[in-house]
Amino acid sequence: MACHEARLTTFADWSLPEVLVKTVKHFVPGFFAALVAVSDPRDPTRVVYPIEEELFVGILAFMVRVKARRNIKYTLHTPAFIKNVLTMLRVAFPESKALLPAPEDELLHGDTLDYLLSKLNWRLLHALRTSIVRALLRKRCLEGFRLRGCYKIAIDGTRCWLFRTRHCKRCLTRTKDGVTIYYHSVLEAKLVAGGMALSLATEFMENEGKPLEKQDCELKALDRLAAQLKLDFPHLPIVLLLDGEFACERVFRLCEDNGWKQLITFREGRMPAVFAEYEALLDRAPLQRSMAWVTTQCRQTYRWANDVDCNGRAIHVLECVEETFNKGGTVAERRRFVHISGWRVDEKNVRVFSREDVSGGLLRIKGSTRKRTMATNWSMPIPKTTRR
């Protein structure tokens, strides 16, 4: 009892910055050591801020949702924030020779951080990100968010930069009404865990710099991203949450080869013959139906069909028809969500699969929007051909 009270007293004596650092050390013990181990590409005779401290401030800027790199100076440059940064650095890096800021009333400029990231090998930060997720998985912190034993990974593409003239030889292009735009896009994989979306892998879509019949796209980028995921997490049970563009034989084969499951949004125009067969099977199986009232004015009707033929492959399809009623009892709005499942569907799991794919899609969109906003305003550690 006395030891318990002593621990509570010690915890109460900690400041919030100290609690943050100690929490990171608890869940990811090697995190700060990994920051120190990152190879510094800068001229050592001109370094003012150690690399681990610059990276830590950059991470803090994301945590407090600084929308642009320059706001490190204009928003975070306050005595209170500087004091908290110093506290965290002393706890995180007790053996560091220099403590940021230097001098005491100065915080590093956003351009200083940008210079470091422009020189840094992005693979080092990718390895750091992977080590964090592995630590969380090893401690079973994400165990409760699995679906039928699989970790939910949402994958979607987003456009990062848009230009009216060619930015570089690797730009993707799109022409409409005689106007050509040039842009860079990225495919992002995020581990969905409740209200969190943890980044796992990033793959840029880039042309090879020579005339091509077909540009790089999300499907091609998925092959490269899947190879990276398998390399980083070879034994992780995974279910992919994907949008309608990925509903094709190529993705089914990729999931089968890697031993992954999938939940994919199924649009009628993507595989019309398969979709038509699915609807025909629904008419032959009227008992494969379930209904639930979400609220007094919202009804959800679930239907499903297993072993739908898709080029000789049996796939499982489910749908949720959501109807919203007005006060007069008539239907005010009707929405239909159709998904392809990597598992056989029945009355016990149809609601779970439909809910997971819809909520996963919302998180995927949320993650893509945040990725686009941050990537537009920050110079990220990406290949120079795609830097702004």
C-alpha positions in Angstrom: 0.0 0.0 0.0 2.8 2.4 0.9 4.6 1.6 -2.4 1.4 2.3 -4.3 1.0 5.7 -2.5 4.6 6.5 -3.3 4.1 5.8 -7.0 1.0 8.1 -7.0 3.0 10.8 -5.3 5.8 10.5 -7.8 3.4 10.6 -10.7 1.6 13.7 -9.2 5.0 15.4 -9.0 5.6 15.0 -12.8 4.8 17.8 -15.2 2.8 17.1 -18.3 5.9 17.2 -20.6 7.6 14.7 -18.4 4.5 12.4 -18.5 4.5 12.6 -22.3 8.2 11.5 -22.5 7.8 8.7 -20.0 4.6 7.5 -21.7 6.6 7.2 -25.0 9.4 5.4 -23.2 6.9 3.0 -21.7 5.2 2.0 -25.0 8.2 2.4 -27.3 11.3 1.9 -25.1 13.9 2.3 -27.9 12.3 5.4 -29.5 14.6 8.1 -28.2 17.7 5.9 -28.7 16.6 5.4 -32.3 16.5 9.2 -32.8 20.0 9.5 -31.5 21.2 6.6 -33.8 19.9 8.4 -37.0 22.9 9.2 -39.2 23.4 13.0 -39.4 24.1 14.1 -43.0 25.1 17.6 -42.1 28.5 19.2 -41.7 29.5 18.4 -38.1 31.5 21.7 -37.8 28.3 23.7 -38.5 25.8 21.8 -36.4 24.1 23.8 -33.7 21.1 21.5 -32.9 21.7 17.8 -32.5 19.8 15.7 -34.9 17.7 13.9 -32.3 16.5 17.2 -30.9 15.6 18.6 -34.3 13.6 15.5 -35.1 11.9 15.6 -31.8 10.8 19.2 -32.3 9.5 18.2 -35.7 7.5 15.4 -34.2 6.1 17.7 -31.5 5.0 20.1 -34.3 2.9 17.4 -35.8 1.5 16.4 -32.4 0.3 19.9 -31.6 -1.1 20.2 -35.2 1.1 23.0 -36.5 -0.3 23.4 -40.0 2.8 24.8 -41.6 6.6 24.5 -40.9 6.9 28.3 -40.5 4.5 28.2 -37.5 7.3 26.7 -35.4 8.5 30.2 -35.2 5.3 32.2 -35.3 3.1 29.9 -33.2 5.3 27.7 -31.0 7.9 30.3 -30.2 6.6 31.2 -26.8 8.4 31.1 -23.4 6.0 28.4 -22.1 6.5 26.1 -25.1 10.3 26.6 -25.0 10.3 25.7 -21.3 8.3 22.5 -22.0 10.6 21.5 -24.9 13.6 21.9 -22.6 12.0 19.8 -20.0 11.2 17.0 -22.4 14.6 17.1 -24.0 16.3 16.8 -20.6 14.2 13.7 -19.8 14.4 12.2 -23.2 18.1 12.8 -23.9 19.8 13.1 -20.5 23.3 12.5 -22.0 22.9 15.0 -24.8 25.8 17.4 -25.0 23.6 20.4 -26.1 20.1 21.1 -25.2 17.8 22.9 -27.5 17.0 25.8 -27.7 20.3 27.6 -28.0 20.4 30.3 -26.7 17.8 29.7 -24.0 15.1 32.0 -25.4 15.3 30.7 -29.0 13.6 27.9 -30.8 15.0 26.4 -34.0 13.6 27.9 -37.2 11.4 25.9 -39.5 13.9 26.3 -42.3 16.6 24.7 -40.1 14.4 21.6 -39.8 13.6 21.6 -43.5 17.3 21.7 -44.3 17.9 18.6 -42.2 14.9 16.7 -43.7 16.1 17.6 -47.3 19.5 16.0 -46.5 18.2 13.0 -44.6 17.7 9.6 -46.1 13.9 9.1 -45.9 14.5 5.3 -45.4 15.9 6.1 -41.9 12.6 7.7 -40.9 10.6 4.9 -42.4 12.6 2.4 -40.3 11.9 4.5 -37.3 8.2 4.5 -38.0 8.2 0.8 -38.5 10.0 0.2 -35.2 7.3 2.2 -33.3 4.5 0.1 -34.8 6.4 -3.1 -34.1 6.8 -2.0 -30.4 3.1 -1.4 -30.1 2.3 -4.7 -31.7 4.8 -6.5 -29.5 3.2 -5.0 -26.3 -0.2 -6.0 -27.7 -1.4 -2.4 -27.4 -3.5 -2.8 -30.5 -4.9 -6.3 -29.8 -8.4 -5.1 -29.1 -8.8 -3.4 -32.5 -8.4 -6.6 -34.6 -11.1 -7.9 -36.8 -11.4 -11.7 -36.7 -7.8 -11.9 -35.6 -6.5 -9.5 -38.3 -5.2 -6.0 -38.1 -7.2 -3.5 -40.2 -5.0 -1.6 -42.7 -6.7 1.0 -44.8 -4.9 2.0 -48.1 -5.8 4.9 -50.2 -4.2 7.5 -52.5 -4.2 11.2 -52.2 -2.8 14.1 -54.3 -0.1 16.1 -52.5 0.9 18.8 -55.0 -0.7 20.4 -58.0 1.0 22.6 -60.6 0.0 24.4 -63.8 3.4 23.8 -65.4 5.6 20.7 -65.3 7.4 20.5 -61.9 9.8 17.7 -62.8 10.1 14.8 -65.2 8.3 12.4 -62.8 5.1 14.5 -62.6 1.8 12.7 -63.2 -0.4 14.6 -65.7 -4.1 14.9 -66.4 -5.7 16.8 -69.4 -9.3 18.0 -69.4 -10.8 20.5 -71.9 -7.4 21.1 -73.4 -5.9 22.1 -70.0 -3.1 19.9 -68.6 -2.3 19.8 -64.9 0.8 18.3 -63.3 0.7 16.7 -59.9 2.3 14.3 -57.4 0.3 11.7 -55.6 1.0 9.2 -52.8 -0.5 5.9 -51.7 -0.6 5.6 -47.9 -1.2 2.5 -45.7 -2.6 3.2 -42.2 -3.4 0.7 -39.4 -6.9 1.5 -38.2 -7.2 1.2 -34.4 -10.4 2.7 -33.0 -10.2 6.4 -33.5 -6.6 6.3 -34.6 -4.9 5.8 -38.0 -1.3 4.8 -37.6 0.9 5.3 -40.7 2.7 2.1 -41.8 4.0 2.7 -45.3 4.1 5.4 -48.0 4.5 4.9 -51.7 4.8 7.7 -54.2 3.2 7.5 -57.7 5.7 8.8 -60.2 6.4 8.5 -63.9 9.8 7.2 -65.0 10.6 10.4 -66.9 10.1 9.1 -70.4 7.0 8.9 -72.6 4.7 6.2 -71.4 1.5 4.6 -72.7 0.1 4.5 -69.2 1.1 6.5 -66.2 1.9 5.2 -62.7 -1.3 4.7 -60.7 -2.7 3.4 -57.4 -2.8 -0.2 -58.6 0.9 -0.2 -59.6 1.8 1.6 -56.4 -0.1 -1.0 -54.4 2.2 -3.7 -55.7 5.2 -1.8 -54.4 3.6 -0.8 -51.1 2.4 -4.4 -50.5 5.9 -5.7 -51.0 7.2 -3.1 -48.4 4.4 -4.1 -45.9 5.3 -7.8 -46.3 8.9 -7.0 -45.7 8.3 -4.9 -42.6 5.6 -7.1 -41.1 6.0 -10.6 -42.6 3.9 -12.5 -40.2 1.3 -9.9 -39.3 -2.3 -11.1 -40.0 -3.8 -8.3 -42.1 -7.2 -7.4 -43.6 -7.0 -4.6 -46.2 -9.7 -1.9 -46.3 -9.8 -0.6 -49.9 -12.0 1.6 -52.0 -13.8 0.6 -55.3 -10.8 1.1 -57.5 -9.1 -1.9 -56.0 -11.9 -4.3 -56.7 -10.2 -6.4 -59.4 -8.4 -9.8 -60.0 -5.0 -8.2 -59.5 -5.8 -7.2 -55.9 -7.5 -10.5 -55.1 -4.3 -12.3 -56.3 -2.1 -10.0 -54.3 -4.0 -10.7 -51.1 -4.0 -14.4 -51.7 -0.3 -14.5 -52.4 0.4 -12.6 -49.1 -2.1 -14.5 -47.0 -4.2 -11.3 -46.4 -7.9 -10.8 -46.2 -9.8 -7.9 -47.7 -12.9 -5.7 -47.4 -13.3 -3.7 -50.6 -16.0 -1.3 -51.6 -17.8 -2.7 -54.6 -19.2 -0.3 -57.2 -21.6 -1.5 -59.9 -19.4 -0.2 -62.8 -16.2 -1.7 -61.6 -16.9 -5.4 -62.5 -20.4 -5.2 -64.1 -20.7 -9.0 -64.9 -19.8 -10.0 -61.3 -22.1 -7.3 -59.9 -24.9 -8.6 -62.0 -24.4 -12.2 -60.9 -24.3 -11.0 -57.3 -27.7 -9.3 -57.7 -29.1 -12.5 -59.4 -27.9 -14.6 -56.4 -29.7 -12.2 -54.0 -33.0 -12.9 -55.7 -32.4 -16.7 -55.3 -31.6 -16.4 -51.6 -34.3 -14.3 -49.9 -33.5 -15.7 -46.5 -30.0 -14.2 -46.5 -31.3 -11.0 -45.1 -31.1 -9.1 -41.8 -32.6 -5.9 -40.6 -31.8 -3.5 -37.8 -33.1 -0.1 -36.6 -30.2 2.2 -35.8 -32.5 4.9 -34.5 -36.3 5.3 -34.6 -35.9 7.0 -38.0 -33.0 5.0 -39.5 -33.3 1.4 -40.7 -30.5 -0.8 -42.1 -31.1 -3.8 -44.2 -28.3 -6.3 -44.8 -28.1 -8.9 -47.6 -25.3 -11.1 -48.8 -24.2 -13.8 -51.3 -21.3 -16.2 -50.9 -19.2 -17.9 -53.6 -20.0 -15.3 -56.4 -18.0 -16.3 -59.5 -15.3 -13.8 -60.5 -13.1 -15.2 -63.3 -13.1 -18.6 -61.7 -12.5 -17.2 -58.2 -15.2 -17.4 -55.5 -15.7 -14.1 -53.7 -18.2 -13.1 -51.0 -20.3 -10.0 -51.3 -22.5 -8.1 -48.8 -24.5 -5.0 -48.8 -26.2 -2.6 -46.4 -29.1 -0.5 -47.5 -29.6 2.4 -45.1 -33.0 4.2 -45.2 -33.8 7.4 -43.3 -37.5 8.2 -42.7 -39.1 11.5 -42.1 -41.8 12.2 -39.6 -44.5 11.1 -42.0 -43.0 7.6 -42.3 -41.8 8.0 -45.9 -38.2 7.4 -47.0 -36.3 10.7 -47.1 -32.9 9.2 -48.0 -31.7 5.8 -49.2 -28.1 4.8 -49.4 -26.6 1.5 -50.5 -23.1 0.2 -49.5 -21.8 -2.9 -51.2 -18.5 -4.6 -50.2 -16.4 -7.6 -51.1 -15.3 -9.7 -48.1 -12.4 -12.0 -47.7 -14.5 -14.1 -45.3 -17.7 -16.0 -45.9 -20.7 -13.9 -44.8 -23.5 -15.0 -42.6 -26.1 -13.4 -40.3 -23.7 -13.3 -37.4 -20.9 -11.3 -39.1 -22.6 -9.3 -41.8 -23.1 -6.2 -39.6 -19.6 -6.3 -38.3 -18.1 -6.5 -41.8 -20.3 -3.7 -43.2 -19.6 -1.5 -40.2 -15.8 -2.1 -40.3 -15.5 -1.3 -44.0 -17.6 1.9 -43.8 -15.9 3.2 -40.6 -12.5 2.1 -42.1 -13.3 4.1 -45.2 -14.1 7.2 -43.1 -10.8 6.9 -41.3 -9.1 6.3 -44.6 -10.5 9.6 -46.0 -9.7 11.4 -42.7 -6.1 10.1 -42.9 -5.7 11.1 -46.5 -7.1 14.6 -45.9 -4.6 15.1 -43.0 -1.8 13.7 -45.2 -2.6 16.1 -48.0 -2.8 19.1 -45.7 0.4 18.4 -43.9 2.3 17.4 -47.0 1.3 20.5 -48.8 2.6 22.8 -46.0 5.7 20.8 -44.9 8.7 19.7 -46.9 8.6 16.0 -46.1 11.6 13.6 -46.2 10.7 12.3 -49.7 12.8 11.9 -52.8 14.0 15.2 -54.2 12.2 14.6 -57.5 8.9 15.0 -55.7 9.9 17.8 -53.3 8.2 21.1 -53.8 
